[in-house]
């Protein structure tokens, strides 16, 4: 992607006004813009308008001796000094674009005004490893001289007619695809976490940027591919839309980007308005053709490539034949530029089904719904001295697939098989297994350190663990209290901070947002915020995953450094697991059980229930929570 852009325009064509509108659009997309504009004020005096930190204050002084005049324009020496100051402030490491409006005859031919300061600043800008993009406004009659003087031969030059007149209208295209059910349902019909379907969400998003949207695909409200183009994937829908709406640029969005953020489309539109060219993202060397803007000229070229050469890959067209402006998609998660094309691309633990919804007073409705995935996991351990290793099936637990290694580590720690990560030699996936019930699941083999002493119990019994109640036959409460007494409180928590945790947990639960049926265990710290969150259909599995994650860290992350928040009720089992992990505070959005309260009291744990935005109940050891 170029680093220097030149807007080369004639005099008196309104470029400053349009440039200001472009800057507003770029800022709306989340970019930081520095530098300055140089408009006329009411008295006909050229003034500097700094752009640093979003400021638009004009630097205007009363006329004094020493004004610089060229033709009918007058300039103020102090204003140029303010402009140079704005340029230096823009090299703060936070600015995305630096605008210099403008480089004119004073700098290029007289070496005054912004000179020699601008040449020194440009050398400094070029010396930076991480530097903002640079937009220079240079009059058309000075372009070649300026390019030579400032060594701008590699800059992208935009000569301005598209910038200074109305661009062709931009229409939206939602590529909804066919009727494939590899996701369980056709992708346009999949439920979106924010409500409605993937198609509803994509359509509403496009309409925030363009007035008209063409829906491509055999879906309700959509248009099937034109016979001339049919059978060639996304390019068929793109050309069908281009034929229906000629003389327009097209903002394209695939329906299978349910996480796409508005900022991604803002970046595309702003770049298109700046360059007048097609724009797409790139990630890991891969051009992304299904979230892009296609200009009129490139749409005609795509049509020609299809008809004359039979090329039907948008990826290949962008790479080998078109010259799009390519924007880096980093971080792609922040832009939501993640294609969900197969079941494996869905958020962990989410699957979709067609359901019949019955409501009193309303018509029955067949509709898609998201459900939590539940599947058996067999845990095996390899143990014993070197040369005499034995593999033993230890447990079968019903869990939500994902983070199985952490789940196994947390389970082994809270069941007393290991003390820390050094007791584990390896964790190996066994692939698909079939439980005795006939359910298909997965298996994990954890190889323990040779000679590690194991708890005294009958391990020939394969213990079944449901997703709701955990392993039966727990040790007595006295045994846990004797081995897991927590140290005296070393911290206390702000009430306001605690009240805000449930909302922050909900915002970090993608599977819950999609299904409403999955538990979470999260670790929060006052300074770091949300440190880690784990989801599972079983609340004890979610906590085991969190504890297993902690064992993998270089330094133990728990203790009184933060608070454990669980999404459901606080059971005895969760308190016992948290105590084994050394967590001093457990908060739950639901109620605790009586046995959970007794155990928390014995081990010195602060137990909070019914934690909400405006209330909470503290059942044990309130000394860790601030008092009035």
MARTI-979582 format. One record per residue (C-alpha): x, y, z. Coordinates in Angstrom, 2 decimals, decimal comma. Layout:
BEGIN
> xx:yy:zz
> X:Y:Z
...
***
This chain:
BEGIN
> xx:yy:zz
> 0,00:0,00:0,00
> 1,43:3,45:-0,88
> 2,65:5,68:1,91
> 2,45:9,02:0,07
> -0,60:10,27:-1,80
> -0,70:13,44:-3,89
> -3,92:15,27:-4,63
> -3,06:17,40:-7,67
> -5,75:19,95:-8,56
> -6,17:23,34:-10,23
> -6,71:26,56:-8,30
> -10,17:27,59:-7,09
> -12,02:24,30:-7,44
> -13,15:23,85:-3,84
> -10,63:21,17:-2,92
> -10,26:22,30:0,73
> -13,99:21,90:1,39
> -14,07:18,43:-0,12
> -10,84:17,48:1,60
> -12,37:18,50:4,91
> -15,38:16,27:4,22
> -13,05:13,36:3,44
> -11,18:13,95:6,73
> -14,46:13,80:8,65
> -15,31:10,51:6,96
> -11,91:9,02:7,74
> -12,24:10,05:11,38
> -15,70:8,52:11,56
> -14,01:5,27:10,53
> -11,74:5,45:13,58
> -8,57:6,87:12,01
> -6,52:9,69:13,53
> -5,73:12,57:11,16
> -3,05:15,20:11,74
> -1,42:17,98:9,76
> -3,25:21,08:8,52
> -5,57:22,65:5,96
> -5,01:26,12:4,47
> -8,34:27,79:3,59
> -9,10:31,49:3,01
> -10,69:33,46:5,81
> -13,36:36,14:5,35
> -10,70:38,78:4,76
> -9,07:36,80:1,96
> -6,08:35,89:4,12
> -4,74:32,35:3,90
> -4,87:30,75:7,38
> -3,67:27,46:8,84
> -6,24:25,12:10,30
> -4,42:22,49:12,41
> -5,90:18,98:12,42
> -4,08:17,69:15,50
> -6,37:15,94:17,99
> -9,36:16,76:15,85
> -8,93:20,53:16,29
> -10,30:22,86:13,63
> -9,22:26,17:15,16
> -7,93:28,69:12,67
> -4,63:30,41:13,35
> -5,43:34,00:12,45
> -3,53:37,17:13,41
> -4,08:40,85:12,68
> -2,20:41,98:9,57
> 1,39:42,87:10,34
> 4,45:43,75:8,32
> 6,09:40,65:6,97
> 3,06:39,00:5,36
> 4,08:36,82:2,43
> 2,25:37,67:-0,79
> 2,01:35,75:-4,02
> -0,40:37,02:-6,64
> -3,63:37,99:-4,90
> -3,02:35,63:-1,95
> -1,48:36,77:1,32
> 0,01:34,42:3,92
> 1,08:34,88:7,51
> 4,57:33,76:8,62
> 3,27:32,75:12,05
> 0,64:30,55:10,40
> 3,33:28,58:8,59
> 5,12:28,05:11,90
> 1,86:26,71:13,35
> 1,52:24,38:10,36
> 5,01:22,94:10,91
> 4,21:22,48:14,59
> 1,08:20,52:13,64
> 3,16:18,28:11,35
> 5,60:17,45:14,14
> 2,77:16,75:16,57
> 1,38:14,27:14,04
> 4,48:12,08:14,42
> 3,30:10,92:17,84
> 2,91:7,28:16,89
> -0,90:7,49:17,11
> -1,71:9,31:13,85
> -2,85:7,36:10,78
> -2,86:10,18:8,19
> -0,94:13,44:7,90
> -2,50:16,03:5,57
> -0,43:18,89:4,12
> -2,70:21,38:2,35
> -0,75:22,57:0,51
> 2,72:22,61:-1,09
> 2,74:25,58:-3,49
> 4,99:27,95:-5,41
> 6,32:29,52:-2,19
> 7,85:26,20:-1,14
> 8,73:24,73:-4,54
> 10,08:27,84:-6,32
> 10,93:30,39:-3,60
> 12,00:28,00:-0,80
> 10,10:30,03:1,76
> 6,81:29,72:3,72
> 6,95:26,07:4,98
> 10,55:25,80:3,87
> 13,15:24,84:4,96
> 11,17:23,29:7,79
> 9,02:21,03:5,57
> 12,05:19,38:3,90
> 13,52:18,64:7,34
> 10,18:17,26:8,54
> 9,84:15,06:5,43
> 13,32:13,61:6,08
> 12,31:12,90:9,68
> 9,07:11,23:8,51
> 11,01:9,00:6,11
> 13,40:7,93:8,90
> 10,62:6,49:11,05
> 10,09:2,72:11,06
> 6,38:3,17:11,79
> 5,01:6,25:10,07
> 1,57:7,58:9,15
> 0,38:7,83:5,57
> 0,98:11,23:3,97
> -1,47:13,18:1,81
> 0,07:16,17:0,00
> -1,99:18,71:-1,90
> 0,04:20,06:-4,85
> -1,27:22,30:-7,63
> -1,39:20,64:-11,02
> 1,06:23,08:-12,66
> 3,64:22,35:-9,92
> 3,34:18,58:-9,83
> 6,45:17,59:-11,77
> 8,62:20,21:-10,04
> 7,42:19,12:-6,60
> 7,93:15,44:-7,36
> 11,50:16,14:-8,39
> 12,30:18,47:-5,49
> 10,88:16,18:-2,76
> 11,64:12,81:-4,44
> 7,99:11,83:-4,71
> 8,29:9,61:-7,78
> 6,73:6,62:-5,98
> 3,76:8,56:-4,62
> 0,24:7,75:-5,78
> -1,00:10,74:-7,76
> -4,72:11,47:-7,97
> -5,42:14,20:-10,44
> -8,71:15,06:-8,92
> -11,75:15,10:-11,19
> -13,37:12,24:-9,25
> -12,47:13,98:-6,00
> -13,77:17,41:-6,90
> -16,98:16,40:-8,62
> -19,67:14,03:-7,47
> -18,51:10,44:-7,47
> -20,75:7,96:-9,22
> -23,27:6,73:-6,64
> -22,20:3,72:-4,62
> -24,69:0,88:-4,24
> -24,42:-2,06:-1,90
> -24,33:-5,73:-2,85
> -25,09:-8,43:-0,30
> -23,76:-11,74:-1,64
> -26,18:-14,16:-0,01
> -25,08:-17,28:-1,91
> -27,04:-20,41:-2,62
> -29,01:-22,84:-0,50
> -26,14:-24,94:0,90
> -26,95:-26,54:4,27
> -23,44:-27,48:5,35
> -23,94:-25,11:8,30
> -27,16:-26,90:9,25
> -29,20:-24,16:7,58
> -28,62:-21,91:4,56
> -26,19:-19,24:5,72
> -28,56:-16,29:5,13
> -31,02:-17,93:7,56
> -28,56:-18,51:10,40
> -29,48:-16,61:13,57
> -27,29:-13,63:14,40
> -26,27:-12,98:18,04
> -27,64:-9,43:17,81
> -31,04:-10,64:16,60
> -32,48:-11,56:13,24
> -30,51:-13,59:10,71
> -27,12:-13,23:9,09
> -28,88:-11,74:6,05
> -30,86:-9,27:8,17
> -27,66:-8,13:9,86
> -25,70:-7,75:6,62
> -28,51:-5,86:4,90
> -28,90:-3,42:7,81
> -25,14:-2,85:7,92
> -24,87:-2,02:4,22
> -27,81:0,39:4,48
> -25,84:2,40:7,01
> -23,41:3,27:4,18
> -25,47:3,27:0,98
> -29,06:4,01:0,07
> -29,68:1,01:-2,20
> -28,69:-2,64:-1,67
> -28,86:-5,44:-4,23
> -29,35:-8,87:-2,63
> -27,71:-11,55:-4,74
> -28,90:-15,11:-4,24
> -31,88:-17,43:-4,23
> -33,28:-16,11:-0,96
> -36,31:-14,11:0,04
> -35,95:-10,65:-1,45
> -32,95:-11,73:-3,49
> -32,20:-11,90:-7,21
> -30,96:-15,06:-8,86
> -27,82:-14,81:-10,99
> -28,42:-13,70:-14,56
> -28,22:-16,64:-17,04
> -25,23:-15,03:-18,76
> -23,18:-15,17:-15,54
> -24,75:-18,03:-13,58
> -22,63:-20,83:-12,18
> -19,46:-18,88:-11,39
> -19,76:-18,26:-7,67
> -19,52:-14,74:-6,17
> -18,51:-13,14:-9,48
> -21,91:-14,19:-10,88
> -23,72:-12,20:-8,22
> -21,37:-9,23:-8,60
> -21,89:-8,96:-12,37
> -25,64:-9,52:-12,06
> -25,74:-6,55:-9,69
> -23,50:-4,48:-12,00
> -25,86:-5,18:-14,93
> -28,89:-4,22:-12,85
> -27,28:-1,00:-11,63
> -24,88:0,32:-14,29
> -22,84:3,49:-13,75
> -22,35:2,74:-10,07
> -19,53:1,61:-7,88
> -20,45:-1,37:-5,70
> -19,76:-1,88:-1,99
> -19,74:-5,66:-1,66
> -20,30:-7,65:1,53
> -20,56:-11,42:1,81
> -23,34:-12,74:4,03
> -20,90:-15,14:5,70
> -19,17:-12,34:7,65
> -21,53:-12,13:10,64
> -18,87:-10,49:12,83
> -18,00:-7,71:10,34
> -17,71:-4,34:12,07
> -18,89:-1,03:10,62
> -15,34:0,32:10,85
> -14,28:-2,10:8,09
> -16,80:-0,67:5,64
> -15,91:2,86:6,77
> -12,27:2,21:5,87
> -13,24:0,90:2,44
> -15,50:3,84:1,64
> -12,99:6,43:2,85
> -10,18:4,88:0,80
> -12,39:4,75:-2,28
> -13,30:8,42:-1,96
> -9,64:9,32:-1,60
> -8,30:7,30:-4,53
> -11,29:6,67:-6,82
> -10,10:3,06:-7,13
> -11,37:-0,34:-6,11
> -10,42:-1,15:-2,52
> -10,04:-4,44:-0,66
> -8,36:-5,83:2,44
> -5,42:-8,20:2,66
> -4,51:-10,58:5,44
> -1,58:-13,02:5,44
> -0,94:-12,26:1,77
> -4,52:-13,12:0,82
> -6,69:-10,50:-0,87
> -10,25:-10,49:0,45
> -12,64:-10,01:-2,50
> -15,96:-10,40:-0,66
> -15,63:-7,31:1,54
> -14,56:-4,65:-0,97
> -15,47:-1,68:-3,13
> -15,41:-2,20:-6,90
> -15,20:0,91:-9,09
> -16,99:1,31:-12,39
> -13,90:0,73:-14,51
> -12,94:-2,44:-12,67
> -16,46:-3,82:-12,95
> -16,20:-3,42:-16,72
> -12,81:-5,14:-16,63
> -14,21:-8,03:-14,55
> -16,97:-8,45:-17,13
> -14,37:-8,57:-19,90
> -12,21:-11,12:-18,07
> -15,20:-13,40:-17,63
> -16,35:-13,15:-21,24
> -13,04:-13,18:-23,09
> -10,78:-15,28:-20,86
> -13,19:-17,32:-18,75
> -11,64:-16,15:-15,45
> -14,22:-16,45:-12,69
> -12,06:-16,06:-9,57
> -12,36:-12,63:-7,97
> -9,25:-13,41:-5,95
> -7,27:-14,02:-9,15
> -8,71:-10,95:-10,86
> -7,70:-8,72:-7,96
> -4,25:-10,24:-7,77
> -3,30:-10,48:-11,44
> -5,41:-8,04:-13,45
> -6,92:-5,24:-11,39
> -5,03:-2,62:-9,39
> -7,03:-2,25:-6,18
> -5,93:-0,17:-3,27
> -5,08:-2,80:-0,67
> -5,69:-2,10:3,02
> -4,06:-4,22:5,75
> -6,64:-6,08:7,85
> -4,88:-5,98:11,19
> -6,10:-6,91:13,60
> -8,70:-8,82:11,62
> -10,67:-9,57:14,81
> -11,15:-5,84:15,40
> -12,63:-5,51:11,90
> -14,60:-8,74:12,19
> -13,12:-9,82:8,85
> -13,64:-13,52:9,51
> -15,51:-15,67:7,00
> -17,79:-18,27:8,59
> -18,03:-20,69:5,67
> -18,12:-24,12:7,36
> -19,34:-25,45:10,72
> -15,74:-25,32:11,96
> -15,76:-21,55:11,41
> -18,61:-20,96:13,85
> -17,87:-19,77:17,40
> -16,85:-22,79:19,50
> -19,76:-24,74:20,88
> -22,50:-23,36:18,60
> -24,63:-25,33:16,18
> -27,84:-24,46:14,34
> -31,17:-26,24:13,95
> -34,52:-25,52:12,36
> -37,15:-25,33:15,11
> -40,92:-24,93:15,41
> -41,67:-21,98:17,69
> -45,05:-22,01:19,46
> -46,41:-18,89:21,11
> -49,80:-18,26:22,63
> -51,75:-15,79:20,55
> -49,35:-15,99:17,59
> -48,97:-18,21:14,57
> -46,62:-21,18:14,77
> -43,27:-20,30:13,25
> -40,54:-22,42:11,73
> -37,27:-20,62:12,21
> -33,54:-21,18:12,71
> -32,12:-21,32:16,21
> -28,67:-21,69:17,74
> -28,04:-24,43:20,28
> -25,08:-25,28:22,49
> -23,01:-28,23:21,32
> -22,60:-31,05:23,86
> -20,36:-34,06:23,27
> -18,60:-36,71:25,37
> -14,90:-36,36:26,17
> -13,01:-39,40:27,48
> -10,06:-38,49:29,71
> -7,25:-41,03:29,91
> -4,01:-40,79:31,86
> -0,68:-42,54:31,30
> 1,03:-43,07:34,66
> 3,52:-45,22:36,54
> 7,34:-45,52:36,58
> 9,47:-45,52:33,43
> 9,22:-48,82:31,63
> 5,96:-49,71:33,37
> 3,60:-47,06:32,07
> -0,11:-47,81:32,31
> -2,90:-46,10:30,40
> -6,11:-45,78:32,39
> -9,47:-44,37:31,28
> -10,24:-41,95:34,08
> -13,46:-40,13:33,25
> -16,03:-39,43:30,58
> -17,42:-35,93:30,83
> -20,14:-34,28:28,78
> -18,74:-30,96:27,65
> -18,78:-28,31:24,93
> -15,94:-29,01:22,46
> -13,04:-26,58:22,59
> -10,15:-25,96:25,01
> -10,05:-29,66:25,86
> -6,44:-29,47:27,06
> -7,33:-26,81:29,62
> -10,39:-28,81:30,68
> -8,28:-31,92:31,32
> -5,63:-29,98:33,23
> -8,21:-28,27:35,40
> -9,99:-31,56:36,07
> -6,76:-33,32:37,07
> -5,75:-30,45:39,32
> -9,05:-30,18:41,16
> -9,29:-33,98:41,50
> -5,86:-34,12:43,12
> -3,93:-35,89:40,35
> -1,48:-33,05:39,70
> -0,20:-30,02:41,61
> 1,02:-27,91:38,71
> 1,90:-28,04:35,04
> 5,30:-29,63:35,72
> 3,51:-32,88:36,63
> 2,36:-33,20:33,00
> 4,61:-34,58:30,26
> 2,20:-34,20:27,36
> -1,46:-33,87:26,37
> -2,46:-35,75:23,23
> -5,72:-35,74:21,33
> -7,00:-39,24:20,60
> -9,37:-38,03:17,91
> -12,89:-39,40:17,66
> -14,05:-42,05:20,14
> -17,40:-43,71:20,77
> -18,68:-43,85:24,33
> -20,42:-46,95:25,72
> -23,73:-45,15:25,20
> -22,96:-45,00:21,47
> -22,49:-41,23:21,47
> -19,66:-40,01:19,24
> -17,12:-37,91:21,07
> -13,42:-37,26:21,49
> -10,62:-38,51:23,67
> -7,59:-36,95:25,36
> -4,57:-38,78:26,78
> -2,60:-36,94:29,45
> 0,83:-38,43:30,17
> 1,90:-37,74:33,76
> 5,39:-37,42:35,13
> 7,02:-40,80:35,79
> 6,69:-41,86:39,39
> 4,07:-39,24:40,23
> 2,06:-40,37:43,26
> -1,63:-40,56:42,43
> -4,55:-40,20:44,84
> -5,71:-43,39:46,47
> -8,83:-44,36:44,61
> -10,14:-47,10:42,36
> -9,17:-45,98:38,87
> -10,48:-49,10:37,20
> -13,95:-47,51:37,32
> -14,66:-45,25:34,34
> -16,47:-42,37:36,02
> -19,27:-40,67:34,05
> -19,56:-36,92:34,56
> -22,68:-35,11:33,43
> -22,51:-31,51:32,28
> -24,54:-30,39:35,26
> -23,41:-32,19:38,37
> -19,76:-33,17:37,97
> -18,15:-36,30:39,37
> -20,08:-38,15:42,01
> -18,46:-39,43:45,22
> -16,61:-36,26:46,24
> -14,44:-36,13:49,36
> -16,08:-34,81:52,47
> -16,16:-31,09:53,14
> -13,75:-31,51:56,04
> -11,07:-33,00:53,80
> -11,23:-30,08:51,38
> -11,25:-27,51:54,17
> -8,17:-29,10:55,73
> -6,13:-28,99:52,51
> -7,33:-25,77:50,86
> -7,44:-23,09:53,54
> -6,86:-19,76:51,80
> -4,58:-17,08:53,27
> -6,04:-13,99:54,91
> -7,50:-11,43:52,54
> -4,80:-9,43:50,74
> -7,08:-7,20:48,67
> -10,50:-5,64:48,65
> -12,78:-4,92:45,75
> -14,65:-1,76:44,83
> -18,41:-2,24:44,83
> -18,77:-0,33:41,56
> -16,15:-2,55:39,94
> -17,92:-5,71:41,09
> -21,31:-4,46:39,89
> -19,89:-3,97:36,38
> -18,49:-7,50:36,02
> -21,65:-9,35:34,86
> -22,13:-7,02:31,88
> -18,46:-7,35:30,92
> -18,81:-11,13:31,11
> -21,85:-11,12:28,82
> -19,98:-9,00:26,28
> -17,19:-11,62:26,22
> -19,45:-14,65:25,66
> -19,86:-15,27:21,91
> -21,44:-18,70:22,35
> -23,90:-17,44:24,97
> -24,84:-14,52:22,72
> -25,66:-17,01:19,97
> -27,46:-19,65:22,05
> -28,38:-18,34:25,51
> -27,52:-21,81:26,82
> -23,89:-21,99:27,88
> -22,04:-21,34:31,14
> -18,93:-19,26:31,62
> -16,16:-18,88:34,18
> -14,08:-15,72:33,99
> -11,12:-14,24:35,85
> -11,15:-10,47:36,38
> -8,46:-8,23:37,82
> -8,91:-4,52:38,67
> -6,01:-3,31:36,53
> -6,09:-5,84:33,69
> -9,88:-6,14:33,42
> -11,11:-9,40:31,90
> -8,05:-11,66:31,90
> -9,62:-14,89:30,64
> -13,07:-16,38:30,03
> -13,98:-20,00:29,27
> -17,36:-21,31:28,14
> -18,91:-24,76:28,36
> -22,31:-26,39:28,57
> -21,30:-27,51:32,09
> -20,45:-24,90:34,70
> -17,83:-27,13:36,32
> -16,23:-27,77:32,90
> -16,00:-24,04:32,26
> -14,18:-23,60:35,58
> -11,90:-26,57:34,90
> -10,95:-24,96:31,58
> -10,16:-21,68:33,36
> -8,06:-23,44:36,02
> -6,29:-25,45:33,31
> -5,50:-22,21:31,49
> -4,02:-20,87:34,73
> -1,76:-23,91:35,10
> -0,31:-23,18:31,66
> 0,76:-19,66:32,63
> 4,30:-18,82:33,66
> 3,17:-17,44:37,03
> 0,02:-18,55:38,89
> -2,63:-15,96:37,98
> -5,12:-16,50:40,76
> -5,05:-15,94:44,55
> -6,21:-12,51:45,68
> -5,15:-10,83:42,46
> -8,69:-10,90:41,13
> -12,19:-12,33:41,22
> -13,70:-15,49:39,75
> -17,12:-14,83:38,19
> -19,38:-17,73:37,17
> -22,49:-17,31:35,08
> -24,85:-19,60:36,97
> -25,36:-20,60:40,57
> -22,49:-21,18:43,00
> -22,48:-24,88:43,88
> -20,35:-26,74:46,42
> -18,34:-28,20:43,56
> -17,45:-24,80:42,10
> -16,35:-23,52:45,50
> -14,19:-26,60:46,03
> -12,53:-26,25:42,61
> -11,93:-22,51:43,18
> -10,43:-23,27:46,60
> -8,05:-25,87:45,16
> -6,94:-23,28:42,57
> -6,32:-20,73:45,34
> -9,01:-18,24:44,29
> -9,92:-15,94:47,17
> -13,20:-14,54:45,81
> -15,98:-16,31:43,91
> -18,89:-14,28:42,57
> -21,94:-15,76:40,89
> -24,85:-14,20:39,06
> -27,09:-16,81:40,68
> -27,64:-18,23:44,14
> -25,19:-20,27:46,23
> -26,12:-23,55:47,86
> -25,94:-24,08:51,61
> -23,03:-26,50:51,24
> -21,19:-23,98:49,06
> -21,56:-21,36:51,81
> -20,28:-23,77:54,47
> -17,21:-24,70:52,44
> -16,44:-21,08:51,50
> -16,64:-20,10:55,18
> -14,29:-22,91:56,18
> -11,60:-22,20:53,59
> -11,66:-18,39:53,95
> -13,26:-17,57:50,59
> -15,41:-14,52:49,88
> -18,60:-15,86:48,31
> -20,88:-13,43:46,47
> -24,25:-14,38:45,00
> -26,86:-12,63:42,85
> -24,22:-10,22:41,53
> -25,99:-7,70:39,33
> -25,53:-4,10:38,21
> -27,16:-2,68:41,34
> -27,09:-5,39:43,98
> -25,22:-8,36:45,40
> -25,34:-10,65:48,44
> -22,11:-11,44:50,30
> -22,46:-14,79:52,07
> -18,99:-15,32:53,52
> -15,88:-13,29:54,36
> -17,08:-9,80:53,37
> -13,71:-8,30:54,33
> -12,60:-8,41:50,68
> -15,36:-5,99:49,63
> -15,20:-2,27:50,42
> -17,44:-0,99:53,18
> -19,11:2,45:53,32
***
